[in-house]
Amino acid sequence: MSSTDPADDDSRNESARTKRSQDQGWRPTHAAEASSGVDISIPYSNPPTDRLMAFYAQWAERYDADLIDTYGYMAPSDAVAGLMQLDLPHDAAILDAGCGTGQAGTLLAAAGYNCVDGADLSAEMRAVAARHNVYRDLFEMDMTAPCGPQLAARNGGARYDAVICVGVFGFGPPHVDDLPRIMDAARPGAPVLITVNGKGWDLRGWDDCLMPVLEAAGIRLAARTRIRHMVAEGVHAELLDLRRG
Ligand SMILES: C[S@@+](CC[C@H](N)C(=O)[O-])C[C@H]1O[C@@H](n2cnc3c(N)ncnc32)[C@H](O)[C@@H]1O
């Protein structure tokens, strides 16, 4: 039976308002924009990809300092530690998808992996990554588009032995529906390690949407581990180990 009490209407309206503001995104409490002049809430507001790329173009040079110093960004370190637990040989061909400025690639190189490629849609982020000289190959890839054509000439035309993707998924774009595309970069059965921002996990409903997407695409969730993400914000991430075939 529906209520006619105006107080109930108020409560329903409040609940709808809360839901809408959650859908719009999230804003870190620490303000990196003071030093960088960027609006740090943009990647958490589900922007169109071209707006997201304009944001990263503006942020690229300050990205490492802001994320590490202001936000205590630990996701690359914990995700790379997760990959190292899989005991891949040092000459395994690894793709760092959404490599950004090269934080994960730098950690992989320091751990002795010598066959790591980096891919990212942002030319400005790739330019910063290139300065580290840790990637065998560094190229443009859009994870919201089919990956096959973008990967055809990479890694000698073979699929990768492992893929790592840090700090890209959570709020979107790319969204959960784009996960199957990145699986195409890995050979059958190879680990694809993806971090998902814990705030994004909750606000975008990953509890409900992840498994249907994986099941429809024949992807197995081999492991799910809670890792650190932005420590200064109290935000964790989920590290997913996905396998197909
Ligand atoms: C938060 S940064 C993470 C970068 C790096 N992996 C790290 O952990 O520092 C997100 C990266 O995803 C890239 N990105 C966003 N959308 C993308 C897409 N559709 N395809 C490829 N890269 C994308 C951005 O350019 C940016 O470099």
The ligand as an SDF file (V2000), in Angstrom:
LIG
                    3D

 27 29  0  0  0  0  0  0  0  0999 V2000
   44.4750    6.9950  -13.0340 C   0  0  0  0  0  0  0  0  0  0  0  0
   45.4300    6.7790  -14.4690 S   0  0  0  0  0  0  0  0  0  0  0  0
   46.3170    5.2670  -14.0920 C   0  0  0  0  0  0  0  0  0  0  0  0
   47.6320    5.2320  -14.8050 C   0  0  0  0  0  0  0  0  0  0  0  0
   48.6070    4.1630  -14.3100 C   0  0  0  0  0  0  0  0  0  0  0  0
   48.1510    2.8420  -14.6380 N   0  0  0  0  0  0  0  0  0  0  0  0
   48.8400    4.3260  -12.8300 C   0  0  0  0  0  0  0  0  0  0  0  0
   48.4250    3.4420  -12.0650 O   0  0  0  0  0  0  0  0  0  0  0  0
   49.4230    5.3350  -12.4500 O   0  0  0  0  0  0  0  0  0  0  0  0
   44.2640    6.2210  -15.6830 C   0  0  0  0  0  0  0  0  0  0  0  0
   44.8970    6.0450  -17.0510 C   0  0  0  0  0  0  0  0  0  0  0  0
   43.9480    5.3950  -17.8890 O   0  0  0  0  0  0  0  0  0  0  0  0
   44.0630    5.9660  -19.1610 C   0  0  0  0  0  0  0  0  0  0  0  0
   42.8040    5.7370  -19.8740 N   0  0  0  0  0  0  0  0  0  0  0  0
   41.5910    6.2530  -19.5880 C   0  0  0  0  0  0  0  0  0  0  0  0
   40.6750    5.8060  -20.4530 N   0  0  0  0  0  0  0  0  0  0  0  0
   41.3410    4.9880  -21.2980 C   0  0  0  0  0  0  0  0  0  0  0  0
   40.9390    4.2290  -22.4160 C   0  0  0  0  0  0  0  0  0  0  0  0
   39.6720    4.2190  -22.8620 N   0  0  0  0  0  0  0  0  0  0  0  0
   41.8700    3.4890  -23.0620 N   0  0  0  0  0  0  0  0  0  0  0  0
   43.1680    3.4920  -22.6440 C   0  0  0  0  0  0  0  0  0  0  0  0
   43.6150    4.2080  -21.5980 N   0  0  0  0  0  0  0  0  0  0  0  0
   42.6990    4.9490  -20.9330 C   0  0  0  0  0  0  0  0  0  0  0  0
   44.3400    7.4270  -18.9090 C   0  0  0  0  0  0  0  0  0  0  0  0
   44.9000    8.0520  -20.0400 O   0  0  0  0  0  0  0  0  0  0  0  0
   45.2780    7.3470  -17.7170 C   0  0  0  0  0  0  0  0  0  0  0  0
   46.6200    7.2950  -18.1230 O   0  0  0  0  0  0  0  0  0  0  0  0
  1  2  1  0
  2  3  1  0
  2 10  1  0
  3  4  1  0
  4  5  1  0
  5  6  1  0
  5  7  1  0
  7  8  2  0
  7  9  1  0
 10 11  1  0
 11 12  1  0
 11 26  1  0
 12 13  1  0
 13 14  1  0
 13 24  1  0
 14 15  1  0
 14 23  1  0
 15 16  2  0
 16 17  1  0
 17 18  1  0
 17 23  2  0
 18 19  1  0
 18 20  2  0
 20 21  1  0
 21 22  2  0
 22 23  1  0
 24 25  1  0
 24 26  1  0
 26 27  1  0
M  CHG  2   2   1   9  -1
M  END
$$$$
